[in-house]
Amino acid sequence: MWNDQSIYDCLIRALGEQQLPPGTRLPEHQLAGLFGVSRETVRRVLLRLGEKKYVELRRNAGARVYAPEPADVADIFHARRTVEAETARLACTRAAAGDLAALRETLAQEHAALAAGDAPRAIRLSGEFHLSVARIGGNTLLTAFLAELIVQSSLALALYGRSAPDTCREQDHAGLLRALERGDEEGVVPLMDAHLRGIEARLGPRPARQRKVDLGTALGLSLLAAD
C-alpha cells in the first residue's frame, strides 16, 4: 500500500539513479494511476519534491524533473566539496572495523554492478558510499544535507554528463577507503576534493540530449487504478 512517504522514497530513488532525467514530465494523473492513489496524494508528494528543488512546478503546466542551470551545478559541487571534506575527516577519527567492512562491501557491490552493466544500481551504490562515509563521521545534519546534494548532483550528471548515465570512478572510492583505513585525516580531505572536482570536470558546458522515459518502467511500476 503506497503512502506519501513511500511514494516520495520511490521517486527520490529514481531521481538518484538517473532513471528520471531532468525535464521529464510528471503528470499527476499518470503517477496516481501508477501508484494506485489519489491525485491529491501525488500532489502533496510533488510539492515536497518541489521544496527540495528536485522537481519544478509550473502553474498550468504540471511538474517536471528539475533541470539545474550551470550556476546551480557549480553551487552543488562547491557545497559537496565543503561538506564532504569534513565528513571524510570525521570518518577517519571514528571508523570502526565494522564500518570499514561495510564500506568494502558497498565498494564490491558497486564494482559488480558496473561489471554487470547495471548503471542505476552502480549510481545508487556510489551515492551510498558517500553517505556511509558521512554517517560514520557522526554529524547527522551534514549527512542529511549531503543526501540532498547527492540527488541534486545526480540531476546535474544526468543533464550535463558526457556519458549517460554517469557515476563515480571506482579507483577514487578505493583510494578514499584506503585513507579511511589508515585514519589519514590530512590525506583524505584532498582525496575527496580531487574526487569531486573530477566528477564535476566530466560535465559538459551544455545540456546533453535527454532520453525519453516511460514513467512506469523508470519507477518499476505497472499501471493501477487510482483511488
Secondary structure in CASP SS format (residue, H / E / C, confidence):
PFRMAT SS
TARGET T0000
AUTHOR 0000-0000-0000
METHOD secondary structure of the structure
MODEL  1
M C 1.00
W C 1.00
N C 1.00
D H 1.00
Q H 1.00
S H 1.00
I H 1.00
Y H 1.00
D H 1.00
C H 1.00
L H 1.00
I H 1.00
R H 1.00
A H 1.00
L H 1.00
G H 1.00
E C 1.00
Q C 1.00
Q C 1.00
L C 1.00
P C 1.00
P C 1.00
G C 1.00
T C 1.00
R E 1.00
L C 1.00
P C 1.00
E H 1.00
H H 1.00
Q H 1.00
L H 1.00
A H 1.00
G H 1.00
L H 1.00
F H 1.00
G C 1.00
V C 1.00
S C 1.00
R H 1.00
E H 1.00
T H 1.00
V H 1.00
R H 1.00
R H 1.00
V H 1.00
L H 1.00
L H 1.00
R H 1.00
L H 1.00
G H 1.00
E H 1.00
K C 1.00
K C 1.00
Y C 1.00
V E 1.00
E E 1.00
L E 1.00
R E 1.00
R C 1.00
N C 1.00
A C 1.00
G E 1.00
A E 1.00
R E 1.00
V E 1.00
Y C 1.00
A C 1.00
P C 1.00
E C 1.00
P H 1.00
A H 1.00
D H 1.00
V H 1.00
A H 1.00
D H 1.00
I H 1.00
F H 1.00
H H 1.00
A H 1.00
R H 1.00
R H 1.00
T H 1.00
V H 1.00
E H 1.00
A H 1.00
E H 1.00
T H 1.00
A H 1.00
R H 1.00
L H 1.00
A H 1.00
C H 1.00
T H 1.00
R H 1.00
A C 1.00
A C 1.00
A H 1.00
G H 1.00
D H 1.00
L H 1.00
A H 1.00
A H 1.00
L H 1.00
R H 1.00
E H 1.00
T H 1.00
L H 1.00
A H 1.00
Q H 1.00
E H 1.00
H H 1.00
A H 1.00
A H 1.00
L H 1.00
A H 1.00
A C 1.00
G C 1.00
D C 1.00
A H 1.00
P H 1.00
R H 1.00
A H 1.00
I H 1.00
R H 1.00
L H 1.00
S H 1.00
G H 1.00
E H 1.00
F H 1.00
H H 1.00
L H 1.00
S H 1.00
V H 1.00
A H 1.00
R H 1.00
I H 1.00
G H 1.00
G C 1.00
N C 1.00
T H 1.00
L H 1.00
L H 1.00
T H 1.00
A H 1.00
F H 1.00
L H 1.00
A H 1.00
E H 1.00
L H 1.00
I H 1.00
V H 1.00
Q H 1.00
S H 1.00
S H 1.00
L H 1.00
A H 1.00
L H 1.00
A H 1.00
L H 1.00
Y H 1.00
G E 1.00
R C 1.00
S C 1.00
A C 1.00
P C 1.00
D C 1.00
T C 1.00
C C 1.00
R C 1.00
E H 1.00
Q H 1.00
D H 1.00
H H 1.00
A H 1.00
G H 1.00
L H 1.00
L H 1.00
R H 1.00
A H 1.00
L H 1.00
E H 1.00
R H 1.00
G C 1.00
D C 1.00
E H 1.00
E H 1.00
G H 1.00
V H 1.00
V H 1.00
P H 1.00
L H 1.00
M H 1.00
D H 1.00
A H 1.00
H H 1.00
L H 1.00
R H 1.00
G H 1.00
I H 1.00
E H 1.00
A H 1.00
R C 1.00
L E 1.00
G C 1.00
P C 1.00
R C 1.00
P C 1.00
A C 1.00
R C 1.00
Q C 1.00
R C 1.00
K C 1.00
V C 1.00
D C 1.00
L H 1.00
G H 1.00
T H 1.00
A H 1.00
L H 1.00
G C 1.00
L C 1.00
S C 1.00
L C 1.00
L C 1.00
A C 1.00
A C 1.00
D C 1.00
END
